[in-house]
Amino acid sequence: MSEVPRLKLDELLLEVEFTSKRYLLVEGPTDKRFFSAWVLDIEVDDKVIVTCVEDIEIDDDLVLLAGLNDSNRSRVIVAAKQASNATERLVGIADRDCGHGVEENACSALKWTDFPSLESYAVEEEILDRANLLGFSGKLPAAREYFAGLSFALAELFCVRLRNEHLPAPKYDAGFARTPRDLATFDVARAVDTRIRSEVGSYERPNHDDVRTFAYGHDVAELLLAAYGNALKNQAGLQTREAVEGALLSAVQIVGKYKHEPLFAGLAHWIASEST
């Protein structure tokens, strides 16, 4: 079966102009599924089209000219900047990550996640317990037993990412010196690139009470897999980070508190607006 040709960015913007619908342009398939579920939940699915930037052809030169690295996040940024001059009915939604480039790339058609990524919304005891009940087959301890350790490990990784924007993927397993693995003993220096290990002890750690603000997306699931790999992989049948993240995001949807965060409250207002 031949692949369906991807829309060019200018074709997408033209399509938006000739419809009365609202368009949400997101980074990847996981984001598309999450936002599509949210759209169904607010009962405006007939007014909104959720599109993944991977399905849109965006000239590499536009990304290069914007001074951005080659990533889905960068392509959403580029598309949103183009849309801000062409239409009011398309909004791009990008991961905040560690905040790199957020102020520099601000424009009317670009919105950022309230926290580093969608997975960050899951880092609350209530949501982790719901994920455990429905997605992890009840194989993890109650969230209150490991939440402080998870918060510590997330903070350790976030401060390193903040100072090293293009950090290679950490070796999460290496951050644990002994078994059973305790998230509260996670050693970030052992997990990151050897070239910066001597520096990480001097990095300022985040001191915000809301763990979600420094819960970098993939770190959440990867730390859970590193600490509770047997329970998640062998007992709950979740073999990959993507599977764990899927369970976390489903729990975010079920609990529903995310809908009151600024990003989603603002999007709901924008979608309901009669202005064009």
Beta strands, then each sheet from edge to edge (+ up, - down):
strand 1: 7-8
strand 2: 22-26
strand 3: 48-52
strand 4: 56-57
strand 5: 90-94
strand 6: 110-112
sheet 1: 1+ 4+
sheet 2: 3+ 2+ 5+ 6+
end
